[in-house]
Amino acid sequence: MTDRWDGERDRREDDDAERRREEDERRSDELREAWRRNHPSRPEEDEGRPGRGRT
């Protein structure tokens, strides 16, 4: 009897762990994309503006 309950609990824990992993991965992707949008790697965007860039 306990084997059945243990199996169900293990399966539920595995499902929960997989769901958490997927959520963590999705969140990581969202944060990476937000960083990319807010921190452009093109320095020419700031060129030509007074008080910005190298002197």
C-alpha positions, 0 to 999 in steps of 0.5 A: 500500500505505501509503495503506491502512495510513495510512487504518487508522491515521487511523481508529483514531486518530479512534476513540481520540480520540472515545472519549477525548472521550466519557470526558472528557465522562462524567467531567465530568458525574460531577464536576459532579453530585458537586459539586452533591450535596456543595455544596447551593445552599440556605442554609436547610439550615444555619439553626437550627443553633447556631454556624452561619450569620450572626450 
